Amino acid sequence: MRQRSSELESIEAKIRTLTPREREVLSHVVAGRLNKQIAGDLGTVEKTIKVHRSRMMEKLGVRTVADLVRLAEKAQISK
């Protein structure tokens, strides 16, 4: 139980380092949206989404979308 709460605290601390836009991109990526779709939804270009996505994944310490989804599930980030 204690290990789980410290893991959750660690994840939440990482999420707090994200910019508001990176958090927005995070929720879209977890929902399975493509960069092009996210860009359309947020009114920006695909290249910008790629930059946000890259920085977000680096800050969260994940390398794959699957790892990102698992992390988001642990933090109860909705899709």
mmJSON file of the N, C-alpha and C atoms, coordinates in Angstrom:
{"data_MODEL":{"atom_site":{
"group_PDB":["ATOM","ATOM","ATOM","ATOM","ATOM","ATOM","ATOM","ATOM","ATOM","ATOM","ATOM","ATOM","ATOM","ATOM","ATOM","ATOM","ATOM","ATOM","ATOM","ATOM","ATOM","ATOM","ATOM","ATOM","ATOM","ATOM","ATOM","ATOM","ATOM","ATOM","ATOM","ATOM","ATOM","ATOM","ATOM","ATOM","ATOM","ATOM","ATOM","ATOM","ATOM","ATOM","ATOM","ATOM","ATOM","ATOM","ATOM","ATOM","ATOM","ATOM","ATOM","ATOM","ATOM","ATOM","ATOM","ATOM","ATOM","ATOM","ATOM","ATOM","ATOM","ATOM","ATOM","ATOM","ATOM","ATOM","ATOM","ATOM","ATOM","ATOM","ATOM","ATOM","ATOM","ATOM","ATOM","ATOM","ATOM","ATOM","ATOM","ATOM","ATOM","ATOM","ATOM","ATOM","ATOM","ATOM","ATOM","ATOM","ATOM","ATOM","ATOM","ATOM","ATOM","ATOM","ATOM","ATOM","ATOM","ATOM","ATOM","ATOM","ATOM","ATOM","ATOM","ATOM","ATOM","ATOM","ATOM","ATOM","ATOM","ATOM","ATOM","ATOM","ATOM","ATOM","ATOM","ATOM","ATOM","ATOM","ATOM","ATOM","ATOM","ATOM","ATOM","ATOM","ATOM","ATOM","ATOM","ATOM","ATOM","ATOM","ATOM","ATOM","ATOM","ATOM","ATOM","ATOM","ATOM","ATOM","ATOM","ATOM","ATOM","ATOM","ATOM","ATOM","ATOM","ATOM","ATOM","ATOM","ATOM","ATOM","ATOM","ATOM","ATOM","ATOM","ATOM","ATOM","ATOM","ATOM","ATOM","ATOM","ATOM","ATOM","ATOM","ATOM","ATOM","ATOM","ATOM","ATOM","ATOM","ATOM","ATOM","ATOM","ATOM","ATOM","ATOM","ATOM","ATOM","ATOM","ATOM","ATOM","ATOM","ATOM","ATOM","ATOM","ATOM","ATOM","ATOM","ATOM","ATOM","ATOM","ATOM","ATOM","ATOM","ATOM","ATOM","ATOM","ATOM","ATOM","ATOM","ATOM","ATOM","ATOM","ATOM","ATOM","ATOM","ATOM","ATOM","ATOM","ATOM","ATOM","ATOM","ATOM","ATOM","ATOM","ATOM","ATOM","ATOM","ATOM","ATOM","ATOM","ATOM","ATOM","ATOM","ATOM","ATOM","ATOM","ATOM","ATOM","ATOM","ATOM","ATOM","ATOM","ATOM","ATOM","ATOM","ATOM","ATOM"],
"id":[1,2,3,4,5,6,7,8,9,10,11,12,13,14,15,16,17,18,19,20,21,22,23,24,25,26,27,28,29,30,31,32,33,34,35,36,37,38,39,40,41,42,43,44,45,46,47,48,49,50,51,52,53,54,55,56,57,58,59,60,61,62,63,64,65,66,67,68,69,70,71,72,73,74,75,76,77,78,79,80,81,82,83,84,85,86,87,88,89,90,91,92,93,94,95,96,97,98,99,100,101,102,103,104,105,106,107,108,109,110,111,112,113,114,115,116,117,118,119,120,121,122,123,124,125,126,127,128,129,130,131,132,133,134,135,136,137,138,139,140,141,142,143,144,145,146,147,148,149,150,151,152,153,154,155,156,157,158,159,160,161,162,163,164,165,166,167,168,169,170,171,172,173,174,175,176,177,178,179,180,181,182,183,184,185,186,187,188,189,190,191,192,193,194,195,196,197,198,199,200,201,202,203,204,205,206,207,208,209,210,211,212,213,214,215,216,217,218,219,220,221,222,223,224,225,226,227,228,229,230,231,232,233,234,235,236,237],
"type_symbol":["N","C","C","N","C","C","N","C","C","N","C","C","N","C","C","N","C","C","N","C","C","N","C","C","N","C","C","N","C","C","N","C","C","N","C","C","N","C","C","N","C","C","N","C","C","N","C","C","N","C","C","N","C","C","N","C","C","N","C","C","N","C","C","N","C","C","N","C","C","N","C","C","N","C","C","N","C","C","N","C","C","N","C","C","N","C","C","N","C","C","N","C","C","N","C","C","N","C","C","N","C","C","N","C","C","N","C","C","N","C","C","N","C","C","N","C","C","N","C","C","N","C","C","N","C","C","N","C","C","N","C","C","N","C","C","N","C","C","N","C","C","N","C","C","N","C","C","N","C","C","N","C","C","N","C","C","N","C","C","N","C","C","N","C","C","N","C","C","N","C","C","N","C","C","N","C","C","N","C","C","N","C","C","N","C","C","N","C","C","N","C","C","N","C","C","N","C","C","N","C","C","N","C","C","N","C","C","N","C","C","N","C","C","N","C","C","N","C","C","N","C","C","N","C","C","N","C","C","N","C","C","N","C","C","N","C","C"],
"label_atom_id":["N","CA","C","N","CA","C","N","CA","C","N","CA","C","N","CA","C","N","CA","C","N","CA","C","N","CA","C","N","CA","C","N","CA","C","N","CA","C","N","CA","C","N","CA","C","N","CA","C","N","CA","C","N","CA","C","N","CA","C","N","CA","C","N","CA","C","N","CA","C","N","CA","C","N","CA","C","N","CA","C","N","CA","C","N","CA","C","N","CA","C","N","CA","C","N","CA","C","N","CA","C","N","CA","C","N","CA","C","N","CA","C","N","CA","C","N","CA","C","N","CA","C","N","CA","C","N","CA","C","N","CA","C","N","CA","C","N","CA","C","N","CA","C","N","CA","C","N","CA","C","N","CA","C","N","CA","C","N","CA","C","N","CA","C","N","CA","C","N","CA","C","N","CA","C","N","CA","C","N","CA","C","N","CA","C","N","CA","C","N","CA","C","N","CA","C","N","CA","C","N","CA","C","N","CA","C","N","CA","C","N","CA","C","N","CA","C","N","CA","C","N","CA","C","N","CA","C","N","CA","C","N","CA","C","N","CA","C","N","CA","C","N","CA","C","N","CA","C","N","CA","C","N","CA","C","N","CA","C","N","CA","C","N","CA","C","N","CA","C","N","CA","C","N","CA","C"],
"label_alt_id":[null,null,null,null,null,null,null,null,null,null,null,null,null,null,null,null,null,null,null,null,null,null,null,null,null,null,null,null,null,null,null,null,null,null,null,null,null,null,null,null,null,null,null,null,null,null,null,null,null,null,null,null,null,null,null,null,null,null,null,null,null,null,null,null,null,null,null,null,null,null,null,null,null,null,null,null,null,null,null,null,null,null,null,null,null,null,null,null,null,null,null,null,null,null,null,null,null,null,null,null,null,null,null,null,null,null,null,null,null,null,null,null,null,null,null,null,null,null,null,null,null,null,null,null,null,null,null,null,null,null,null,null,null,null,null,null,null,null,null,null,null,null,null,null,null,null,null,null,null,null,null,null,null,null,null,null,null,null,null,null,null,null,null,null,null,null,null,null,null,null,null,null,null,null,null,null,null,null,null,null,null,null,null,null,null,null,null,null,null,null,null,null,null,null,null,null,null,null,null,null,null,null,null,null,null,null,null,null,null,null,null,null,null,null,null,null,null,null,null,null,null,null,null,null,null,null,null,null,null,null,null,null,null,null,null,null,null],
"label_comp_id":["MET","MET","MET","ARG","ARG","ARG","GLN","GLN","GLN","ARG","ARG","ARG","SER","SER","SER","SER","SER","SER","GLU","GLU","GLU","LEU","LEU","LEU","GLU","GLU","GLU","SER","SER","SER","ILE","ILE","ILE","GLU","GLU","GLU","ALA","ALA","ALA","LYS","LYS","LYS","ILE","ILE","ILE","ARG","ARG","ARG","THR","THR","THR","LEU","LEU","LEU","THR","THR","THR","PRO","PRO","PRO","ARG","ARG","ARG","GLU","GLU","GLU","ARG","ARG","ARG","GLU","GLU","GLU","VAL","VAL","VAL","LEU","LEU","LEU","SER","SER","SER","HIS","HIS","HIS","VAL","VAL","VAL","VAL","VAL","VAL","ALA","ALA","ALA","GLY","GLY","GLY","ARG","ARG","ARG","LEU","LEU","LEU","ASN","ASN","ASN","LYS","LYS","LYS","GLN","GLN","GLN","ILE","ILE","ILE","ALA","ALA","ALA","GLY","GLY","GLY","ASP","ASP","ASP","LEU","LEU","LEU","GLY","GLY","GLY","THR","THR","THR","VAL","VAL","VAL","GLU","GLU","GLU","LYS","LYS","LYS","THR","THR","THR","ILE","ILE","ILE","LYS","LYS","LYS","VAL","VAL","VAL","HIS","HIS","HIS","ARG","ARG","ARG","SER","SER","SER","ARG","ARG","ARG","MET","MET","MET","MET","MET","MET","GLU","GLU","GLU","LYS","LYS","LYS","LEU","LEU","LEU","GLY","GLY","GLY","VAL","VAL","VAL","ARG","ARG","ARG","THR","THR","THR","VAL","VAL","VAL","ALA","ALA","ALA","ASP","ASP","ASP","LEU","LEU","LEU","VAL","VAL","VAL","ARG","ARG","ARG","LEU","LEU","LEU","ALA","ALA","ALA","GLU","GLU","GLU","LYS","LYS","LYS","ALA","ALA","ALA","GLN","GLN","GLN","ILE","ILE","ILE","SER","SER","SER","LYS","LYS","LYS"],
"label_asym_id":["A","A","A","A","A","A","A","A","A","A","A","A","A","A","A","A","A","A","A","A","A","A","A","A","A","A","A","A","A","A","A","A","A","A","A","A","A","A","A","A","A","A","A","A","A","A","A","A","A","A","A","A","A","A","A","A","A","A","A","A","A","A","A","A","A","A","A","A","A","A","A","A","A","A","A","A","A","A","A","A","A","A","A","A","A","A","A","A","A","A","A","A","A","A","A","A","A","A","A","A","A","A","A","A","A","A","A","A","A","A","A","A","A","A","A","A","A","A","A","A","A","A","A","A","A","A","A","A","A","A","A","A","A","A","A","A","A","A","A","A","A","A","A","A","A","A","A","A","A","A","A","A","A","A","A","A","A","A","A","A","A","A","A","A","A","A","A","A","A","A","A","A","A","A","A","A","A","A","A","A","A","A","A","A","A","A","A","A","A","A","A","A","A","A","A","A","A","A","A","A","A","A","A","A","A","A","A","A","A","A","A","A","A","A","A","A","A","A","A","A","A","A","A","A","A","A","A","A","A","A","A","A","A","A","A","A","A"],
"label_entity_id":["1","1","1","1","1","1","1","1","1","1","1","1","1","1","1","1","1","1","1","1","1","1","1","1","1","1","1","1","1","1","1","1","1","1","1","1","1","1","1","1","1","1","1","1","1","1","1","1","1","1","1","1","1","1","1","1","1","1","1","1","1","1","1","1","1","1","1","1","1","1","1","1","1","1","1","1","1","1","1","1","1","1","1","1","1","1","1","1","1","1","1","1","1","1","1","1","1","1","1","1","1","1","1","1","1","1","1","1","1","1","1","1","1","1","1","1","1","1","1","1","1","1","1","1","1","1","1","1","1","1","1","1","1","1","1","1","1","1","1","1","1","1","1","1","1","1","1","1","1","1","1","1","1","1","1","1","1","1","1","1","1","1","1","1","1","1","1","1","1","1","1","1","1","1","1","1","1","1","1","1","1","1","1","1","1","1","1","1","1","1","1","1","1","1","1","1","1","1","1","1","1","1","1","1","1","1","1","1","1","1","1","1","1","1","1","1","1","1","1","1","1","1","1","1","1","1","1","1","1","1","1","1","1","1","1","1","1"],
"label_seq_id":[1,1,1,2,2,2,3,3,3,4,4,4,5,5,5,6,6,6,7,7,7,8,8,8,9,9,9,10,10,10,11,11,11,12,12,12,13,13,13,14,14,14,15,15,15,16,16,16,17,17,17,18,18,18,19,19,19,20,20,20,21,21,21,22,22,22,23,23,23,24,24,24,25,25,25,26,26,26,27,27,27,28,28,28,29,29,29,30,30,30,31,31,31,32,32,32,33,33,33,34,34,34,35,35,35,36,36,36,37,37,37,38,38,38,39,39,39,40,40,40,41,41,41,42,42,42,43,43,43,44,44,44,45,45,45,46,46,46,47,47,47,48,48,48,49,49,49,50,50,50,51,51,51,52,52,52,53,53,53,54,54,54,55,55,55,56,56,56,57,57,57,58,58,58,59,59,59,60,60,60,61,61,61,62,62,62,63,63,63,64,64,64,65,65,65,66,66,66,67,67,67,68,68,68,69,69,69,70,70,70,71,71,71,72,72,72,73,73,73,74,74,74,75,75,75,76,76,76,77,77,77,78,78,78,79,79,79],
"pdbx_PDB_ins_code":[null,null,null,null,null,null,null,null,null,null,null,null,null,null,null,null,null,null,null,null,null,null,null,null,null,null,null,null,null,null,null,null,null,null,null,null,null,null,null,null,null,null,null,null,null,null,null,null,null,null,null,null,null,null,null,null,null,null,null,null,null,null,null,null,null,null,null,null,null,null,null,null,null,null,null,null,null,null,null,null,null,null,null,null,null,null,null,null,null,null,null,null,null,null,null,null,null,null,null,null,null,null,null,null,null,null,null,null,null,null,null,null,null,null,null,null,null,null,null,null,null,null,null,null,null,null,null,null,null,null,null,null,null,null,null,null,null,null,null,null,null,null,null,null,null,null,null,null,null,null,null,null,null,null,null,null,null,null,null,null,null,null,null,null,null,null,null,null,null,null,null,null,null,null,null,null,null,null,null,null,null,null,null,null,null,null,null,null,null,null,null,null,null,null,null,null,null,null,null,null,null,null,null,null,null,null,null,null,null,null,null,null,null,null,null,null,null,null,null,null,null,null,null,null,null,null,null,null,null,null,null,null,null,null,null,null,null],
"Cartn_x":[0.831,0.0,0.871,1.88,2.76,3.537,3.987,4.725,3.829,2.582,1.633,1.416,1.282,1.041,2.278,3.471,4.676,4.852,4.461,4.509,3.533,2.339,1.335,1.808,2.426,2.969,4.041,4.881,5.932,5.327,4.295,3.63,2.984,2.287,1.617,2.624,3.788,4.829,5.314,5.477,5.895,4.831,3.571,2.477,2.416,2.726,2.721,3.791,4.809,5.851,5.396,4.286,3.799,3.157,3.3,2.61,1.127,0.26,-1.158,-1.38,-0.628,-0.784,-0.318,0.778,1.261,0.231,-0.444,-1.505,-2.657,-2.985,-4.044,-3.664,-2.431,-1.94,-1.942,-1.559,-1.552,-2.931,-3.971,-5.309,-5.724,-5.333,-5.661,-4.885,-3.599,-2.784,-3.319,-3.661,-4.201,-5.519,-6.267,-7.535,-7.322,-6.057,-5.759,-5.81,-5.787,-5.858,-4.497,-4.521,-3.299,-2.853,-1.568,-1.037,-1.849,-2.185,-2.935,-4.32,-4.967,-6.283,-6.178,-5.149,-4.943,-4.715,-3.881,-3.592,-4.877,-5.734,-7.004,-7.894,-7.955,-8.783,-8.283,-6.962,-6.378,-6.06,-6.315,-6.111,-4.655,-3.813,-2.39,-1.903,-0.61,-0.068,0.504,0.609,1.059,2.457,3.338,4.712,4.705,3.846,3.754,3.311,2.369,1.886,3.021,3.816,4.952,5.932,6.172,7.083,6.503,5.23,4.58,4.6,4.287,4.226,5.602,6.63,7.988,8.423,8.192,8.568,7.79,6.503,5.654,6.15,6.45,6.907,8.26,9.123,10.424,10.252,9.395,9.162,8.559,7.701,7.052,7.919,9.006,9.934,9.405,8.611,8.093,8.598,8.705,9.224,8.179,7.126,6.099,4.722,3.801,2.428,1.809,2.159,1.631,2.048,3.315,3.791,3.056,2.811,2.103,0.68,0.018,-1.353,-1.37,-0.409,-0.337,-0.13,0.755,1.023,-0.236,-0.922,-2.146,-3.233,-3.318,-4.306,-4.005,-2.736,-2.357,-2.705,-2.551,-2.845,-4.319,-5.085,-6.509,-6.796,-5.99,-6.214,-7.209,-8.303,-9.363,-9.035,-9.668,-9.473,-10.383],
"Cartn_y":[-1.198,0.0,1.255,1.252,2.423,2.606,1.486,1.574,2.145,1.723,2.207,3.711,4.194,5.624,6.436,5.908,6.655,6.655,5.566,5.51,6.533,6.609,7.556,8.992,9.247,10.585,10.958,9.988,10.221,10.559,9.82,10.07,11.452,11.774,13.068,14.217,14.025,15.056,15.273,14.192,14.313,15.042,14.716,15.338,16.831,17.219,18.645,19.436,18.765,19.467,19.809,19.223,19.465,20.842,21.427,22.688,22.372,23.363,23.096,22.48,22.921,22.383,20.932,20.615,19.23,18.32,18.818,18.032,17.786,18.795,18.653,17.569,17.637,16.649,15.259,15.178,13.91,13.254,13.998,13.4,12.927,13.661,13.248,11.986,11.926,10.758,9.518,9.662,8.534,8.048,8.972,8.605,7.937,7.847,7.139,8.003,9.309,10.219,10.338,10.544,10.745,12.2,12.445,13.812,14.766,14.317,15.15,15.496,14.523,14.757,15.721,15.537,16.415,17.842,17.98,19.314,19.982,19.24,19.778,20.215,19.389,19.707,20.949,21.095,22.189,23.412,23.322,24.471,24.833,23.823,24.054,23.097,23.096,22.21,20.94,19.917,18.607,18.672,19.47,19.588,20.068,21.021,21.54,20.441,19.626,18.517,17.523,17.252,16.342,16.852,18.164,18.762,18.622,18.975,18.856,17.406,16.505,15.077,14.563,14.955,14.539,15.048,16.325,16.907,16.28,16.033,15.431,14.032,13.241,11.873,11.869,12.809,12.912,13.293,14.268,14.703,13.584,12.776,11.689,10.437,10.427,9.292,8.04,8.21,7.058,7.11,5.931,5.878,5.452,4.776,4.3,4.808,4.798,5.205,4.218,2.936,1.934,2.274,2.651,3.051,4.301,5.215,6.45,6.143,5.228,4.852,4.212,3.323,2.692,3.738,4.684,5.753,6.59,6.916,7.721,6.97,5.664,4.866,4.874,4.751,4.782,6.137,7.196,8.544,8.894,7.969,8.158,9.363,9.497,10.546,9.991,10.702,10.183,10.358,9.53,9.554,10.555],
"Cartn_z":[0.0,0.0,0.0,0.875,0.95,-0.351,-0.932,-2.195,-3.295,-3.317,-4.325,-4.188,-2.953,-2.781,-3.138,-2.863,-3.244,-4.758,-5.408,-6.875,-7.46,-6.888,-7.346,-7.12,-5.99,-5.713,-6.728,-7.078,-8.069,-9.431,-9.832,-11.11,-11.097,-10.019,-9.926,-9.961,-9.341,-9.374,-10.802,-11.555,-12.955,-13.772,-13.53,-14.282,-13.989,-12.758,-12.408,-13.16,-13.69,-14.453,-15.872,-16.299,-17.663,-17.772,-18.948,-19.228,-19.466,-19.377,-19.655,-21.039,-22.04,-23.394,-23.445,-22.75,-22.722,-22.043,-21.021,-20.367,-21.327,-22.116,-23.116,-24.124,-24.607,-25.573,-24.932,-23.667,-22.941,-22.986,-22.675,-22.657,-24.048,-25.082,-26.452,-26.847,-26.494,-26.838,-26.132,-24.858,-24.089,-24.689,-25.281,-25.921,-27.283,-27.72,-28.962,-30.21,-30.047,-31.191,-31.882,-33.177,-33.953,-33.849,-34.103,-34.047,-34.919,-36.126,-37.059,-36.483,-35.849,-35.249,-34.064,-33.243,-32.087,-32.571,-33.597,-34.15,-34.627,-35.3,-35.77,-34.617,-33.586,-32.411,-31.687,-31.597,-30.82,-31.672,-32.968,-33.847,-34.047,-34.191,-34.418,-35.504,-35.754,-36.795,-36.172,-36.987,-36.512,-35.894,-36.479,-35.967,-34.504,-34.191,-32.822,-31.864,-32.294,-31.468,-31.232,-32.267,-32.114,-31.068,-31.056,-30.074,-28.668,-28.497,-27.181,-26.699,-27.614,-27.271,-26.854,-27.58,-27.26,-25.891,-25.636,-24.338,-23.199,-23.429,-22.406,-22.045,-23.057,-22.799,-22.096,-22.458,-21.803,-20.333,-20.056,-18.677,-17.827,-18.449,-17.713,-17.643,-18.396,-18.346,-19.018,-20.075,-20.822,-22.257,-22.867,-24.239,-25.246,-24.775,-25.698,-25.272,-26.214,-25.909,-24.915,-25.037,-24.1,-22.669,-22.483,-21.148,-20.677,-21.606,-21.278,-20.813,-21.494,-21.129,-19.74,-19.46,-18.132,-17.045,-17.3,-16.34,-16.117,-17.189,-17.085,-16.313,-16.522,-15.786,-14.293,-13.937,-12.519,-11.899,-12.675,-12.179,-12.369,-12.932,-13.182,-14.053,-15.117,-16.112,-17.114,-17.281,-18.145,-19.615,-20.393,-21.84,-22.481],
"occupancy":[1.0,1.0,1.0,1.0,1.0,1.0,1.0,1.0,1.0,1.0,1.0,1.0,1.0,1.0,1.0,1.0,1.0,1.0,1.0,1.0,1.0,1.0,1.0,1.0,1.0,1.0,1.0,1.0,1.0,1.0,1.0,1.0,1.0,1.0,1.0,1.0,1.0,1.0,1.0,1.0,1.0,1.0,1.0,1.0,1.0,1.0,1.0,1.0,1.0,1.0,1.0,1.0,1.0,1.0,1.0,1.0,1.0,1.0,1.0,1.0,1.0,1.0,1.0,1.0,1.0,1.0,1.0,1.0,1.0,1.0,1.0,1.0,1.0,1.0,1.0,1.0,1.0,1.0,1.0,1.0,1.0,1.0,1.0,1.0,1.0,1.0,1.0,1.0,1.0,1.0,1.0,1.0,1.0,1.0,1.0,1.0,1.0,1.0,1.0,1.0,1.0,1.0,1.0,1.0,1.0,1.0,1.0,1.0,1.0,1.0,1.0,1.0,1.0,1.0,1.0,1.0,1.0,1.0,1.0,1.0,1.0,1.0,1.0,1.0,1.0,1.0,1.0,1.0,1.0,1.0,1.0,1.0,1.0,1.0,1.0,1.0,1.0,1.0,1.0,1.0,1.0,1.0,1.0,1.0,1.0,1.0,1.0,1.0,1.0,1.0,1.0,1.0,1.0,1.0,1.0,1.0,1.0,1.0,1.0,1.0,1.0,1.0,1.0,1.0,1.0,1.0,1.0,1.0,1.0,1.0,1.0,1.0,1.0,1.0,1.0,1.0,1.0,1.0,1.0,1.0,1.0,1.0,1.0,1.0,1.0,1.0,1.0,1.0,1.0,1.0,1.0,1.0,1.0,1.0,1.0,1.0,1.0,1.0,1.0,1.0,1.0,1.0,1.0,1.0,1.0,1.0,1.0,1.0,1.0,1.0,1.0,1.0,1.0,1.0,1.0,1.0,1.0,1.0,1.0,1.0,1.0,1.0,1.0,1.0,1.0,1.0,1.0,1.0,1.0,1.0,1.0,1.0,1.0,1.0,1.0,1.0,1.0],
"B_iso_or_equiv":[0.0,0.0,0.0,0.0,0.0,0.0,0.0,0.0,0.0,0.0,0.0,0.0,0.0,0.0,0.0,0.0,0.0,0.0,0.0,0.0,0.0,0.0,0.0,0.0,0.0,0.0,0.0,0.0,0.0,0.0,0.0,0.0,0.0,0.0,0.0,0.0,0.0,0.0,0.0,0.0,0.0,0.0,0.0,0.0,0.0,0.0,0.0,0.0,0.0,0.0,0.0,0.0,0.0,0.0,0.0,0.0,0.0,0.0,0.0,0.0,0.0,0.0,0.0,0.0,0.0,0.0,0.0,0.0,0.0,0.0,0.0,0.0,0.0,0.0,0.0,0.0,0.0,0.0,0.0,0.0,0.0,0.0,0.0,0.0,0.0,0.0,0.0,0.0,0.0,0.0,0.0,0.0,0.0,0.0,0.0,0.0,0.0,0.0,0.0,0.0,0.0,0.0,0.0,0.0,0.0,0.0,0.0,0.0,0.0,0.0,0.0,0.0,0.0,0.0,0.0,0.0,0.0,0.0,0.0,0.0,0.0,0.0,0.0,0.0,0.0,0.0,0.0,0.0,0.0,0.0,0.0,0.0,0.0,0.0,0.0,0.0,0.0,0.0,0.0,0.0,0.0,0.0,0.0,0.0,0.0,0.0,0.0,0.0,0.0,0.0,0.0,0.0,0.0,0.0,0.0,0.0,0.0,0.0,0.0,0.0,0.0,0.0,0.0,0.0,0.0,0.0,0.0,0.0,0.0,0.0,0.0,0.0,0.0,0.0,0.0,0.0,0.0,0.0,0.0,0.0,0.0,0.0,0.0,0.0,0.0,0.0,0.0,0.0,0.0,0.0,0.0,0.0,0.0,0.0,0.0,0.0,0.0,0.0,0.0,0.0,0.0,0.0,0.0,0.0,0.0,0.0,0.0,0.0,0.0,0.0,0.0,0.0,0.0,0.0,0.0,0.0,0.0,0.0,0.0,0.0,0.0,0.0,0.0,0.0,0.0,0.0,0.0,0.0,0.0,0.0,0.0,0.0,0.0,0.0,0.0,0.0,0.0],
"pdbx_formal_charge":[null,null,null,null,null,null,null,null,null,null,null,null,null,null,null,null,null,null,null,null,null,null,null,null,null,null,null,null,null,null,null,null,null,null,null,null,null,null,null,null,null,null,null,null,null,null,null,null,null,null,null,null,null,null,null,null,null,null,null,null,null,null,null,null,null,null,null,null,null,null,null,null,null,null,null,null,null,null,null,null,null,null,null,null,null,null,null,null,null,null,null,null,null,null,null,null,null,null,null,null,null,null,null,null,null,null,null,null,null,null,null,null,null,null,null,null,null,null,null,null,null,null,null,null,null,null,null,null,null,null,null,null,null,null,null,null,null,null,null,null,null,null,null,null,null,null,null,null,null,null,null,null,null,null,null,null,null,null,null,null,null,null,null,null,null,null,null,null,null,null,null,null,null,null,null,null,null,null,null,null,null,null,null,null,null,null,null,null,null,null,null,null,null,null,null,null,null,null,null,null,null,null,null,null,null,null,null,null,null,null,null,null,null,null,null,null,null,null,null,null,null,null,null,null,null,null,null,null,null,null,null,null,null,null,null,null,null],
"auth_seq_id":[1,1,1,2,2,2,3,3,3,4,4,4,5,5,5,6,6,6,7,7,7,8,8,8,9,9,9,10,10,10,11,11,11,12,12,12,13,13,13,14,14,14,15,15,15,16,16,16,17,17,17,18,18,18,19,19,19,20,20,20,21,21,21,22,22,22,23,23,23,24,24,24,25,25,25,26,26,26,27,27,27,28,28,28,29,29,29,30,30,30,31,31,31,32,32,32,33,33,33,34,34,34,35,35,35,36,36,36,37,37,37,38,38,38,39,39,39,40,40,40,41,41,41,42,42,42,43,43,43,44,44,44,45,45,45,46,46,46,47,47,47,48,48,48,49,49,49,50,50,50,51,51,51,52,52,52,53,53,53,54,54,54,55,55,55,56,56,56,57,57,57,58,58,58,59,59,59,60,60,60,61,61,61,62,62,62,63,63,63,64,64,64,65,65,65,66,66,66,67,67,67,68,68,68,69,69,69,70,70,70,71,71,71,72,72,72,73,73,73,74,74,74,75,75,75,76,76,76,77,77,77,78,78,78,79,79,79],
"auth_comp_id":["MET","MET","MET","ARG","ARG","ARG","GLN","GLN","GLN","ARG","ARG","ARG","SER","SER","SER","SER","SER","SER","GLU","GLU","GLU","LEU","LEU","LEU","GLU","GLU","GLU","SER","SER","SER","ILE","ILE","ILE","GLU","GLU","GLU","ALA","ALA","ALA","LYS","LYS","LYS","ILE","ILE","ILE","ARG","ARG","ARG","THR","THR","THR","LEU","LEU","LEU","THR","THR","THR","PRO","PRO","PRO","ARG","ARG","ARG","GLU","GLU","GLU","ARG","ARG","ARG","GLU","GLU","GLU","VAL","VAL","VAL","LEU","LEU","LEU","SER","SER","SER","HIS","HIS","HIS","VAL","VAL","VAL","VAL","VAL","VAL","ALA","ALA","ALA","GLY","GLY","GLY","ARG","ARG","ARG","LEU","LEU","LEU","ASN","ASN","ASN","LYS","LYS","LYS","GLN","GLN","GLN","ILE","ILE","ILE","ALA","ALA","ALA","GLY","GLY","GLY","ASP","ASP","ASP","LEU","LEU","LEU","GLY","GLY","GLY","THR","THR","THR","VAL","VAL","VAL","GLU","GLU","GLU","LYS","LYS","LYS","THR","THR","THR","ILE","ILE","ILE","LYS","LYS","LYS","VAL","VAL","VAL","HIS","HIS","HIS","ARG","ARG","ARG","SER","SER","SER","ARG","ARG","ARG","MET","MET","MET","MET","MET","MET","GLU","GLU","GLU","LYS","LYS","LYS","LEU","LEU","LEU","GLY","GLY","GLY","VAL","VAL","VAL","ARG","ARG","ARG","THR","THR","THR","VAL","VAL","VAL","ALA","ALA","ALA","ASP","ASP","ASP","LEU","LEU","LEU","VAL","VAL","VAL","ARG","ARG","ARG","LEU","LEU","LEU","ALA","ALA","ALA","GLU","GLU","GLU","LYS","LYS","LYS","ALA","ALA","ALA","GLN","GLN","GLN","ILE","ILE","ILE","SER","SER","SER","LYS","LYS","LYS"],
"auth_asym_id":["A","A","A","A","A","A","A","A","A","A","A","A","A","A","A","A","A","A","A","A","A","A","A","A","A","A","A","A","A","A","A","A","A","A","A","A","A","A","A","A","A","A","A","A","A","A","A","A","A","A","A","A","A","A","A","A","A","A","A","A","A","A","A","A","A","A","A","A","A","A","A","A","A","A","A","A","A","A","A","A","A","A","A","A","A","A","A","A","A","A","A","A","A","A","A","A","A","A","A","A","A","A","A","A","A","A","A","A","A","A","A","A","A","A","A","A","A","A","A","A","A","A","A","A","A","A","A","A","A","A","A","A","A","A","A","A","A","A","A","A","A","A","A","A","A","A","A","A","A","A","A","A","A","A","A","A","A","A","A","A","A","A","A","A","A","A","A","A","A","A","A","A","A","A","A","A","A","A","A","A","A","A","A","A","A","A","A","A","A","A","A","A","A","A","A","A","A","A","A","A","A","A","A","A","A","A","A","A","A","A","A","A","A","A","A","A","A","A","A","A","A","A","A","A","A","A","A","A","A","A","A","A","A","A","A","A","A"],
"auth_atom_id":["N","CA","C","N","CA","C","N","CA","C","N","CA","C","N","CA","C","N","CA","C","N","CA","C","N","CA","C","N","CA","C","N","CA","C","N","CA","C","N","CA","C","N","CA","C","N","CA","C","N","CA","C","N","CA","C","N","CA","C","N","CA","C","N","CA","C","N","CA","C","N","CA","C","N","CA","C","N","CA","C","N","CA","C","N","CA","C","N","CA","C","N","CA","C","N","CA","C","N","CA","C","N","CA","C","N","CA","C","N","CA","C","N","CA","C","N","CA","C","N","CA","C","N","CA","C","N","CA","C","N","CA","C","N","CA","C","N","CA","C","N","CA","C","N","CA","C","N","CA","C","N","CA","C","N","CA","C","N","CA","C","N","CA","C","N","CA","C","N","CA","C","N","CA","C","N","CA","C","N","CA","C","N","CA","C","N","CA","C","N","CA","C","N","CA","C","N","CA","C","N","CA","C","N","CA","C","N","CA","C","N","CA","C","N","CA","C","N","CA","C","N","CA","C","N","CA","C","N","CA","C","N","CA","C","N","CA","C","N","CA","C","N","CA","C","N","CA","C","N","CA","C","N","CA","C","N","CA","C","N","CA","C","N","CA","C","N","CA","C","N","CA","C","N","CA","C"],
"pdbx_PDB_model_num":[1,1,1,1,1,1,1,1,1,1,1,1,1,1,1,1,1,1,1,1,1,1,1,1,1,1,1,1,1,1,1,1,1,1,1,1,1,1,1,1,1,1,1,1,1,1,1,1,1,1,1,1,1,1,1,1,1,1,1,1,1,1,1,1,1,1,1,1,1,1,1,1,1,1,1,1,1,1,1,1,1,1,1,1,1,1,1,1,1,1,1,1,1,1,1,1,1,1,1,1,1,1,1,1,1,1,1,1,1,1,1,1,1,1,1,1,1,1,1,1,1,1,1,1,1,1,1,1,1,1,1,1,1,1,1,1,1,1,1,1,1,1,1,1,1,1,1,1,1,1,1,1,1,1,1,1,1,1,1,1,1,1,1,1,1,1,1,1,1,1,1,1,1,1,1,1,1,1,1,1,1,1,1,1,1,1,1,1,1,1,1,1,1,1,1,1,1,1,1,1,1,1,1,1,1,1,1,1,1,1,1,1,1,1,1,1,1,1,1,1,1,1,1,1,1,1,1,1,1,1,1,1,1,1,1,1,1]
}}}
